[in-house]
Amino acid sequence: MTVQTTSAAAETGDRIITYAEAVREAIGQAMEADDRVFMLGEDIGVYGGAFGVSGDLYHRFGAERIRDTPISELGIVGAAVGAALAGMRPIVEIQFSDFTNQAMDQIVNQAAKIHFMLGGATSVPMVLRAPLGSGTGAAAQHSQSLEAWFAHVPGLKVVMPATAADAKGLLLAAIDDPNPVIVLEHKLLYRESGPVPTEAVRTPLGETAVRREGGDLTIVATGVMVSRSLAAAEELAGEGIEATVIDPRTLSPLDDAPIHESVSRTGRVLLVQEAPGHTGFTAEIAARIAGSDTIYRLLAPIKRLSGLDVPIPYAPQLEKACVPQTPDIVDQARTLAKES
């Protein structure tokens, strides 16, 4: 599957809006279409959200459907689980994904397991949105990339939109889904712009996107690393190295078929994530490649590029040094392209 490029998408009449605007539009369209959809979280009302995502939704839909909550992530998610069990479709906003620590019992032991433990008699159609990642100078307790935690839990679906169009399309699909879905939005992407359909177009969960085609190596990246990998691929192309860039989009369930196809064709793969490498999500992709026939098509060992295994520092220079940047991806890809 090949995803539309910005220029091609623009030709179809899609507007160019920011990632944050795309998220807000998805929520507004879902609320207009279904009275069961409502939003709850800290400072999402008059204030408009910690990152300005909820914006004017409070003025459009009122306090009953854009519910400002106390500072209690455990209570927020618990209320959402109960509302979902009662037939509503809540959208939880957690100010920083790091704060999900306070609500892990409700997320992991309740939302993720109730459908299974009650024999399918009920479901929990809840969406939990949370900004993650570094780059804003928010230091160690507000800058983590915890996607591997959630992807490890049976019963949770996990998505990481890397474009404005997917920020809208994946969120709409998540709201429709009868299962709890964790939507992880990178903070640095909120102000990035891209073509987004005006209509409420869904991006199906569990469909990997091929963002760029190339025959020399495959780069699989998540979140903000997708745009950095695309920038790296353009630089590498100037050197005669053509890279395929793949964006899983949905981490759980993972559509690995496009990854296997590309790696089998190029023979080389670089896995890029912001999170620390130790037991990170891309380790799952590496394991799937190593445990399949794709391994016999490799021309070089699987290479991973991850954040350092340290808490994110506050100092801007150290923060930047802790996670892969475009030059790091270029260097690793260039080296990999020469290996055999």
LOFIGU-724066 format. One line per 5 residues: for each residue x, y, z of C-alpha. Coordinates in Angstrom, 2 decimals, always signed. Layout:
BEGIN
X Y Z; ...
END
This chain:
BEGIN
+0.00 +0.00 +0.00; +1.33 +3.43 -0.94; +0.09 +6.53 +0.85; -0.65 +9.71 -1.09; +2.13 +12.25 -1.16
+1.37 +15.80 -0.04; +1.29 +17.15 -3.59; -0.94 +14.35 -4.87; -3.30 +14.70 -1.94; -3.48 +18.45 -2.42
-4.60 +17.87 -6.01; -7.64 +15.97 -4.70; -8.89 +19.09 -2.94; -7.81 +18.24 +0.63; -6.97 +21.27 +2.76
-3.64 +21.78 +4.46; -4.25 +21.95 +8.22; -2.21 +21.15 +11.30; -2.11 +17.81 +13.08; -3.81 +19.41 +16.12
-6.57 +20.86 +13.94; -7.07 +17.44 +12.35; -7.52 +15.82 +15.77; -9.99 +18.52 +16.80; -11.92 +18.14 +13.57
-12.17 +14.37 +14.04; -13.58 +14.81 +17.54; -16.04 +17.46 +16.38; -17.29 +15.38 +13.46; -17.67 +12.31 +15.67
-19.61 +14.30 +18.26; -21.88 +15.80 +15.62; -22.62 +12.35 +14.21; -23.19 +10.50 +17.49; -24.60 +11.90 +20.74
-22.86 +9.13 +22.68; -19.43 +10.59 +21.95; -18.06 +12.92 +24.60; -14.65 +14.04 +25.80; -13.19 +14.22 +29.29
-9.85 +15.32 +30.69; -7.95 +18.03 +32.49; -8.19 +21.62 +31.18; -9.95 +20.61 +27.95; -12.82 +23.06 +28.45
-12.45 +26.84 +28.41; -8.65 +26.52 +28.44; -8.73 +24.44 +25.25; -6.37 +21.66 +26.30; -2.73 +21.57 +27.42
-1.61 +21.59 +23.77; -4.60 +23.51 +22.45; -6.11 +20.47 +20.76; -9.68 +20.70 +22.11; -9.75 +24.39 +21.18
-13.32 +25.64 +20.68; -15.05 +22.28 +21.22; -16.23 +23.40 +24.66; -18.05 +26.38 +23.15; -19.52 +24.23 +20.38
-20.75 +21.31 +22.47; -20.96 +22.60 +26.03; -19.78 +21.40 +29.42; -21.84 +18.19 +29.36; -19.90 +16.76 +26.40
-16.52 +18.47 +26.91; -16.02 +17.60 +30.55; -13.26 +19.24 +32.55; -12.14 +16.84 +35.26; -10.23 +16.97 +38.52
-6.51 +16.20 +38.42; -6.91 +12.45 +38.81; -5.95 +10.24 +35.88; -7.18 +7.17 +37.74; -10.59 +8.80 +38.19
-10.74 +10.10 +34.61; -10.06 +6.72 +33.02; -12.26 +4.91 +35.55; -15.15 +7.21 +34.69; -14.53 +6.60 +30.97
-14.52 +2.82 +31.42; -17.82 +3.03 +33.29; -19.34 +5.31 +30.68; -18.23 +2.99 +27.88; -19.79 +0.00 +29.66
-23.00 +2.01 +29.94; -23.17 +2.57 +26.19; -21.32 +5.86 +25.75; -18.22 +6.44 +23.61; -15.81 +8.47 +25.72
-12.63 +10.11 +24.45; -10.11 +10.59 +27.25; -7.39 +13.20 +26.93; -4.41 +12.67 +29.21; -2.23 +15.79 +29.33
+1.04 +13.83 +28.99; +1.27 +10.13 +28.20; +3.62 +9.83 +31.20; +0.60 +10.45 +33.44; -1.06 +7.22 +32.30
+1.08 +5.70 +35.07; -1.57 +6.93 +37.48; -4.33 +5.11 +35.59; -2.67 +1.84 +34.58; -5.00 -0.31 +36.67
-8.05 +1.06 +34.86; -6.35 +0.82 +31.45; -4.64 -2.57 +31.78; -6.77 -4.47 +34.30; -10.19 -3.07 +33.45
-10.56 -1.56 +29.97; -8.34 -4.14 +28.27; -9.80 -7.23 +29.96; -13.52 -6.74 +30.60; -14.68 -7.94 +27.16
-12.69 -11.16 +27.55; -13.51 -11.81 +31.21; -17.25 -11.37 +30.62; -17.24 -13.73 +27.66; -17.92 -11.03 +25.10
-21.16 -9.95 +26.79; -20.02 -6.32 +26.80; -17.28 -4.14 +25.38; -15.38 -0.98 +26.25; -15.51 +1.43 +23.27
-13.15 +3.95 +24.86; -10.45 +6.05 +23.23; -7.53 +7.33 +25.27; -5.49 +10.09 +23.61; -2.13 +11.11 +25.01
+0.79 +13.22 +23.76; +4.16 +11.52 +24.00; +7.80 +12.10 +23.16; +10.57 +14.62 +23.66; +11.53 +17.88 +21.99
+9.59 +20.40 +24.07; +11.96 +20.80 +27.02; +9.51 +19.11 +29.38; +12.17 +16.90 +31.04; +12.13 +13.28 +32.19
+8.63 +12.99 +33.66; +6.85 +14.56 +30.67; +8.82 +13.36 +27.63; +8.74 +9.57 +27.52; +7.75 +7.27 +24.67
+5.81 +4.46 +26.34; +4.12 +2.83 +23.34; +5.71 -0.57 +24.04; +3.91 -0.72 +27.40; +0.50 -0.52 +25.78
+1.30 -2.65 +22.74; +2.28 -5.45 +25.14; -1.23 -5.65 +26.65; -3.78 -8.01 +25.03; -7.11 -6.25 +24.62
-5.71 -2.83 +23.78; -5.34 -1.42 +20.29; -2.50 +1.09 +19.92; -2.00 +3.66 +17.17; +0.68 +6.31 +16.55
-0.41 +8.75 +13.81; +2.55 +10.32 +12.00; +0.64 +12.66 +9.66; -2.22 +15.12 +9.99; -4.42 +12.96 +7.75
-3.82 +9.90 +9.92; -4.31 +11.93 +13.10; -7.87 +12.48 +11.90; -8.51 +9.20 +10.11; -7.11 +6.88 +12.78
-8.92 +8.76 +15.56; -12.25 +8.46 +13.75; -11.66 +4.74 +13.28; -10.68 +4.43 +16.94; -13.91 +6.13 +18.06
-15.90 +3.66 +15.94; -14.08 +0.64 +17.34; -15.80 -1.42 +20.06; -12.45 -1.98 +21.80; -10.32 +0.37 +23.92
-7.87 +2.19 +21.67; -4.78 +4.09 +22.82; -3.93 +6.97 +20.46; -0.42 +8.30 +21.00; +0.22 +11.72 +19.46
+3.74 +13.12 +19.33; +3.93 +16.65 +20.75; +6.19 +17.93 +17.98; +3.66 +16.89 +15.35; +0.79 +19.03 +16.67
+1.97 +22.09 +14.71; +3.02 +20.15 +11.61; +0.69 +20.55 +8.63; -0.50 +18.28 +5.86; -3.39 +17.54 +3.53
-6.49 +16.30 +5.33; -9.87 +15.38 +3.80; -12.77 +17.61 +4.78; -15.03 +14.58 +5.07; -14.95 +12.15 +8.00
-12.69 +9.68 +6.19; -11.53 +6.75 +8.34; -8.02 +5.31 +8.23; -8.56 +1.62 +9.04; -6.81 +0.34 +12.14
-4.23 -2.34 +11.45; -3.07 -1.18 +8.01; +0.60 -0.31 +7.59; +1.50 +2.54 +5.21; +4.39 +2.63 +2.76
+5.39 +6.29 +2.71; +8.18 +6.05 +0.15; +9.46 +3.37 -2.25; +13.12 +2.52 -2.77; +15.14 -0.56 -3.65
+18.31 -0.33 -1.56; +17.05 -0.62 +2.02; +13.91 -0.47 +4.13; +13.42 +2.00 +6.98; +10.58 +1.22 +9.40
+9.81 +4.16 +11.68; +7.14 +5.21 +14.17; +5.68 +8.56 +15.21; +7.87 +11.61 +14.64; +10.60 +9.34 +13.30
+8.56 +8.84 +10.13; +9.07 +12.43 +8.95; +12.73 +12.31 +10.00; +13.17 +9.08 +8.08; +11.55 +10.60 +5.00
+13.91 +13.57 +5.24; +16.82 +11.15 +5.60; +15.62 +9.18 +2.58; +15.61 +12.33 +0.46; +19.18 +13.11 +1.52
+20.27 +9.54 +0.81; +18.66 +9.70 -2.63; +21.08 +12.50 -3.46; +23.86 +9.99 -2.82; +22.26 +7.34 -5.00
+20.79 +5.33 -2.10; +17.05 +4.73 -2.46; +15.15 +3.83 +0.71; +11.64 +2.55 +1.30; +10.08 +4.21 +4.35
+7.34 +2.30 +6.18; +5.02 +3.64 +8.87; +3.17 +0.91 +10.83; +0.64 +3.48 +12.11; -1.11 +0.80 +14.18
+1.28 -0.92 +16.57; -1.34 -3.36 +17.84; -2.61 -5.15 +15.87; +0.47 -4.88 +13.65; +0.13 -5.35 +9.90
+3.59 -6.76 +9.16; +2.99 -7.98 +5.60; +4.24 -4.76 +3.91; +7.34 -4.88 +6.11; +8.16 -8.45 +5.12
+7.54 -7.67 +1.45; +9.82 -4.64 +1.46; +12.62 -6.24 +3.49; +12.53 -9.31 +1.26; +12.94 -7.00 -1.74
+15.64 -4.67 -0.39; +17.54 -7.15 +1.80; +18.34 -4.52 +4.40; +16.26 -3.01 +7.20; +16.74 -0.15 +9.66
+14.22 +0.11 +12.50; +13.88 +3.61 +13.97; +12.09 +4.66 +17.16; +12.39 +7.48 +19.68; +11.89 +5.22 +22.70
+14.91 +3.56 +24.35; +16.09 +0.45 +22.55; +15.89 -2.02 +25.42; +12.66 -4.04 +24.87; +11.31 -1.25 +22.65
+8.53 -1.77 +20.12; +10.84 -2.17 +17.14; +12.28 -5.25 +18.86; +8.97 -6.92 +18.02; +9.41 -6.05 +14.35
+12.97 -7.38 +14.43; +11.75 -10.61 +16.03; +9.06 -11.06 +13.38; +11.59 -10.61 +10.60; +14.06 -12.98 +12.26
+11.36 -15.59 +12.88; +10.06 -15.67 +9.30; +11.32 -16.62 +5.85; +12.22 -12.95 +5.38; +15.43 -13.60 +7.28
+16.74 -15.66 +4.36; +16.49 -12.62 +2.10; +18.61 -10.38 +4.31; +21.89 -9.13 +2.88; +22.95 -7.59 +6.20
+21.95 -7.95 +9.87; +18.83 -6.15 +11.13; +19.82 -2.74 +12.48; +17.96 -0.77 +15.14; +18.28 +2.96 +15.87
+16.64 +4.01 +19.13; +16.77 +6.59 +21.87; +19.37 +6.19 +24.57; +18.52 +4.09 +27.62; +18.41 +7.16 +29.89
+15.69 +9.47 +31.24; +15.11 +12.43 +28.92; +17.23 +15.39 +30.12; +15.94 +18.94 +30.46; +18.92 +20.65 +28.77
+18.01 +21.15 +25.08; +21.34 +19.90 +23.74; +21.21 +16.74 +25.84; +17.53 +16.18 +25.08; +18.25 +16.30 +21.35
+21.25 +14.02 +21.71; +19.15 +11.37 +23.46; +16.89 +10.54 +20.52; +17.57 +9.86 +16.82; +17.74 +12.91 +14.57
+17.71 +12.98 +10.78; +21.55 +12.96 +10.47; +21.68 +9.87 +12.70; +19.23 +8.07 +10.41; +21.25 +9.09 +7.36
+24.49 +7.81 +8.91; +23.00 +4.46 +9.96; +21.25 +3.94 +6.63; +24.35 +4.85 +4.64; +26.42 +2.35 +6.61
+23.75 -0.34 +6.28; +23.49 +0.16 +2.50; +27.18 -0.75 +2.19; +26.99 -3.88 +4.34; +26.72 -7.37 +2.88
END
